[in-house]
């Protein structure tokens, strides 16, 4: 695994003080989505630029799963209670 990616993920977990509960790469392998145990935000890491951004999912329960679409730039994030939100990275909505 790329050292900068490994360092980044460990840094995120230390920074937010929570365990990483899920992560996934987009179809092109450019964006890594990371969810943590008790944050409503998905952390997106761009492997090309090394920059990070946060997406507020609006979910109030702990997120338990994250999955990119096989085509396009849609990201699904869900909770153990069955709540789901869909984020379109292309439109940032």
N, CA and C of each residue as an Amber inpcrd file, in Angstrom:
protein
   279
   0.8470000  -1.1840000   0.0000000   0.0000000   0.0000000   0.0000000
   0.8890000   1.2420000   0.0000000   0.4530000   2.2680000  -0.6730000
   1.1670000   3.5260000  -0.7650000   1.3680000   4.1210000   0.6250000
   2.6170000   4.4780000   0.9660000   2.9000000   5.0170000   2.2960000
   2.1260000   6.2880000   2.5820000   1.9950000   7.1760000   1.5930000
   1.2680000   8.4180000   1.8530000  -0.1990000   8.1380000   2.1550000
  -0.7860000   7.1620000   1.4900000  -2.1730000   6.8000000   1.7640000
  -2.2990000   6.1930000   3.1560000  -1.4100000   5.2620000   3.4780000
  -1.4310000   4.6390000   4.8000000  -1.2810000   5.6940000   5.8860000
  -0.3170000   6.5880000   5.7160000  -0.1080000   7.6630000   6.6890000
  -1.3350000   8.5470000   6.7960000  -1.9670000   8.8420000   5.6590000
  -3.1440000   9.6940000   5.6690000  -4.2940000   9.0470000   6.4290000
  -4.5750000   7.7890000   6.1220000  -5.6870000   7.1090000   6.7900000
  -5.4320000   7.0360000   8.2870000  -4.2280000   6.6820000   8.6920000
  -3.9070000   6.6550000  10.1250000  -4.0310000   8.0520000  10.7230000
  -3.6030000   9.0620000   9.9730000  -3.7270000  10.4390000  10.4500000
  -5.1730000  10.8520000  10.6350000  -6.0340000  10.4710000   9.7130000
  -7.4600000  10.7820000   9.8250000  -8.0410000  10.1360000  11.0660000
  -7.7430000   8.8720000  11.2790000  -8.2960000   8.1810000  12.4430000
  -7.8150000   8.8450000  13.7280000  -6.5570000   9.2580000  13.7620000
  -6.0460000   9.9500000  14.9370000  -6.6320000  11.3410000  15.0800000
  -6.8020000  12.0250000  13.9560000  -7.3170000  13.3900000  13.9700000
  -8.7450000  13.4530000  14.4830000  -9.5880000  12.5810000  14.0070000
 -10.9860000  12.6230000  14.4260000 -11.2090000  11.8630000  15.7230000
 -10.2220000  11.0830000  16.1560000 -10.3390000  10.3520000  17.4070000
 -11.3510000   9.2250000  17.3490000 -11.5940000   8.7060000  16.1710000
 -12.5810000   7.6420000  15.9910000 -11.9870000   6.5530000  15.1090000
 -12.5720000   5.4020000  15.1940000 -12.1220000   4.2940000  14.3500000
 -12.7380000   4.4070000  12.9640000 -11.9860000   4.0320000  11.9740000
 -12.4910000   3.9410000  10.6080000 -13.4300000   2.7450000  10.5470000
 -14.6800000   2.9780000  10.1420000 -15.6420000   1.8750000  10.0740000
 -15.8990000   1.4070000   8.6490000 -15.4020000   2.1440000   7.6780000
 -15.5700000   1.7280000   6.2980000 -14.8350000   2.6470000   5.3520000
 -14.4670000   2.1110000   4.2010000 -13.8310000   2.9190000   3.1720000
 -14.0240000   2.2430000   1.8240000 -13.8830000   3.0270000   0.7670000
 -14.0170000   2.4660000  -0.5700000 -13.4840000   3.4120000  -1.6230000
 -12.9000000   2.8280000  -2.6630000 -12.3810000   3.5850000  -3.7980000
 -13.4670000   3.7710000  -4.8510000 -13.4420000   4.9260000  -5.5190000
 -14.3420000   5.1140000  -6.6500000 -13.8790000   4.2340000  -7.8070000
 -14.6820000   4.1500000  -8.8550000 -14.4270000   3.2360000  -9.9660000
 -13.0900000   3.5100000 -10.6540000 -12.6340000   4.7540000 -10.6690000
 -11.3720000   5.1060000 -11.3180000 -10.1670000   4.9680000 -10.3950000
 -10.4100000   4.7450000  -9.1060000  -9.3110000   4.6430000  -8.1490000
  -8.7080000   5.9830000  -7.7880000  -9.4590000   7.0580000  -8.0020000
  -8.9690000   8.4010000  -7.7040000  -9.3890000   8.8930000  -6.3280000
 -10.5890000   8.5290000  -5.8990000 -11.1380000   9.0320000  -4.6440000
 -11.3470000   7.8980000  -3.6550000 -10.8980000   8.1340000  -2.4370000
 -11.1250000   7.1940000  -1.3480000 -12.1260000   7.8270000  -0.3970000
 -13.2420000   7.1570000  -0.1630000 -14.2490000   7.6180000   0.7980000
 -14.0240000   6.8700000   2.1050000 -13.9780000   7.6110000   3.2150000
 -13.7250000   7.0250000   4.5310000 -14.8450000   7.4500000   5.4680000
 -15.4350000   6.4870000   6.1910000 -16.4100000   6.8160000   7.2270000
 -15.8300000   6.4080000   8.5730000 -16.2400000   7.1340000   9.6080000
 -15.7630000   6.8650000  10.9600000 -16.9340000   6.5110000  11.8620000
 -16.6130000   6.1030000  13.0760000 -17.6190000   5.5250000  13.9660000
 -18.7180000   6.4770000  14.4220000 -18.4420000   7.7430000  14.5570000
 -19.4970000   8.6250000  15.0740000 -19.4240000  10.0330000  14.4910000
 -19.2510000  10.1200000  13.1940000 -19.2370000  11.4110000  12.5200000
 -20.2330000  11.3720000  11.3710000 -20.9730000  12.4610000  11.1510000
 -21.9090000  12.4980000  10.0260000 -21.2220000  12.8250000   8.7000000
 -19.9000000  12.9470000   8.7100000 -19.1580000  13.3340000   7.5170000
 -18.4440000  12.1510000   6.8770000 -18.4610000  12.1310000   5.5620000
 -17.6160000  11.2200000   4.7960000 -16.3740000  12.0150000   4.4300000
 -15.2260000  11.4390000   4.6510000 -13.9750000  12.0830000   4.2820000
 -13.5840000  11.5470000   2.9140000 -13.3500000  12.4560000   1.9720000
 -12.9100000  12.0730000   0.6330000 -11.4530000  12.4700000   0.4670000
 -10.6290000  11.5260000   0.0570000  -9.2160000  11.7820000  -0.1920000
  -8.9510000  11.5830000  -1.6680000  -8.4150000  12.6110000  -2.3170000
  -8.0870000  12.5510000  -3.7370000  -6.6580000  12.0390000  -3.8810000
  -6.4930000  10.8610000  -4.4510000  -5.1750000  10.2360000  -4.5810000
  -4.2710000  10.9940000  -5.5470000  -4.8500000  11.7660000  -6.4570000
  -4.0470000  12.5110000  -7.4290000  -3.4510000  13.7750000  -6.8390000
  -4.2080000  14.4390000  -5.9830000  -3.7480000  15.7130000  -5.4210000
  -3.3090000  15.6000000  -3.9670000  -3.7420000  14.5420000  -3.2880000
  -3.4380000  14.3950000  -1.8680000  -4.3310000  15.2480000  -0.9830000
  -5.3220000  15.9100000  -1.5790000  -6.2070000  16.7850000  -0.8080000
  -7.3910000  16.0070000  -0.2610000  -7.9080000  16.5000000   0.8640000
  -9.0800000  15.8770000   1.4670000 -10.2290000  16.8740000   1.5010000
 -11.4260000  16.3410000   1.5400000 -12.6220000  17.1590000   1.7080000
 -13.6060000  16.3500000   2.5330000 -14.6020000  17.0390000   3.0590000
 -15.6180000  16.3690000   3.8640000 -16.9840000  16.6010000   3.2500000
 -17.8080000  15.5760000   3.3160000 -19.1820000  15.6540000   2.8310000
 -20.0950000  15.3960000   4.0170000 -20.9900000  16.3440000   4.3070000
 -21.9750000  16.1490000   5.3720000 -23.1130000  15.3170000   4.8010000
 -23.2830000  14.1270000   5.3210000 -24.3010000  13.2110000   4.8030000
 -25.7020000  13.5470000   5.2830000 -25.7950000  14.2860000   6.3740000
 -27.0980000  14.5560000   6.9640000 -27.5880000  13.4160000   7.8380000
 -26.8540000  12.3110000   7.8540000 -27.2380000  11.1670000   8.6870000
 -26.8650000  11.4430000  10.1370000 -27.7370000  11.0770000  11.0500000
 -27.4600000  11.3050000  12.4700000 -27.0720000  10.0290000  13.2030000
 -27.3600000   8.8850000  12.5930000 -26.9320000   7.6050000  13.1630000
 -25.5130000   7.3090000  12.6920000 -24.8440000   6.4250000  13.4040000
 -23.4940000   6.0270000  13.0040000 -23.5330000   5.3610000  11.6330000
 -22.6570000   5.7950000  10.7560000 -22.5840000   5.2030000   9.4230000
 -21.9110000   3.8380000   9.5170000 -22.4290000   2.8880000   8.7560000
 -21.8860000   1.5340000   8.8340000 -21.4380000   0.9800000   7.4850000
 -21.8220000   1.6330000   6.3930000 -21.3820000   1.1360000   5.0900000
 -21.2240000   2.2930000   4.1080000 -20.3060000   2.0990000   3.1860000
 -20.0410000   3.0950000   2.1450000 -19.6960000   2.3370000   0.8680000
 -20.2750000   2.7950000  -0.2610000 -20.0500000   2.0840000  -1.5240000
 -20.1990000   3.0510000  -2.6970000 -19.2050000   3.0500000  -3.5820000
 -19.2720000   3.8330000  -4.8080000 -20.0420000   3.0530000  -5.8710000
 -20.6800000   3.7770000  -6.7810000 -21.3500000   3.1250000  -7.9080000
 -20.3020000   2.5360000  -8.8540000 -20.7040000   1.5450000  -9.6160000
 -19.7850000   0.9210000 -10.5670000 -19.5300000   1.8130000 -11.7740000
 -20.4460000   2.7340000 -12.0360000 -20.2940000   3.7090000 -13.1100000
 -20.6310000   5.0750000 -12.5500000 -19.9340000   6.0830000 -12.9880000
 -20.2210000   7.4300000 -12.5260000 -19.5830000   7.7280000 -11.1870000
 -20.0990000   8.7490000 -10.5320000 -19.4760000   9.2200000  -9.2940000
 -20.4750000   9.3030000  -8.1420000 -21.3740000   8.3420000  -8.0780000
 -22.3650000   8.2990000  -7.0050000 -21.8180000   7.4950000  -5.8290000
 -22.0510000   8.0090000  -4.6260000 -21.5940000   7.3590000  -3.4050000
 -22.8020000   7.1060000  -2.5130000 -22.9750000   5.8700000  -2.0860000
 -24.0580000   5.5100000  -1.1620000 -23.4580000   5.3080000   0.2240000
 -24.1160000   5.9000000   1.2250000 -23.6810000   5.7600000   2.6130000
 -24.9010000   5.3590000   3.4280000 -24.7500000   4.3190000   4.2450000
 -25.8790000   3.8220000   5.0150000 -25.5550000   3.6130000   6.4770000
 -26.6220000   3.4490000   7.2600000 -26.4900000   3.2030000   8.6920000
 -27.0700000   1.8330000   9.0280000 -26.7540000   1.3540000  10.2200000
 -27.2780000   0.0640000  10.6770000 -28.7950000   0.1100000  10.8470000
 -29.3650000   1.2930000  11.0110000 -30.8200000   1.4410000  11.1580000
 -31.5470000   1.4880000   9.8220000 -30.8000000   1.3990000   8.7390000
 -31.4270000   1.3660000   7.4230000 -31.5450000   2.7030000   6.7220000
 -31.0200000   3.7620000   7.3020000 -31.0510000   5.0600000   6.6330000
 -29.9710000   5.0950000   5.5590000 -30.2650000   5.7820000   4.4720000
 -29.3650000   5.8100000   3.3310000 -29.3320000   7.2080000   2.7460000
 -28.1540000   7.6250000   2.3200000 -28.0340000   8.8690000   1.5740000
 -27.1610000   8.6020000   0.3590000 -27.4730000   9.2980000  -0.7240000
 -26.7220000   9.1700000  -1.9650000 -26.0790000  10.5220000  -2.2550000
 -24.7870000  10.5070000  -2.5430000 -24.0360000  11.7230000  -2.8450000
 -23.4770000  11.6090000  -4.2540000 -23.6820000  12.6450000  -5.0590000
 -23.1370000  12.6940000  -6.4110000 -21.9050000  13.5840000  -6.3810000
 -20.7370000  12.9900000  -6.5040000 -19.5020000  13.7680000  -6.4170000
 -19.3680000  14.7520000  -7.5780000 -19.9160000  14.4240000  -8.7370000
 -19.8310000  15.3190000  -9.8970000 -20.5530000  16.6390000  -9.6640000
 -21.6840000  16.5880000  -8.9670000 -22.4680000  17.8010000  -8.7170000
 -22.2940000  18.3240000  -7.2990000 -21.5850000  17.5640000  -6.4530000
 -21.3710000  17.9180000  -5.0400000 -22.6970000  18.0480000  -4.2930000
 -23.6830000  17.2260000  -4.6660000 -24.9870000  17.2300000  -3.9910000
 -25.3830000  15.8240000  -3.6290000
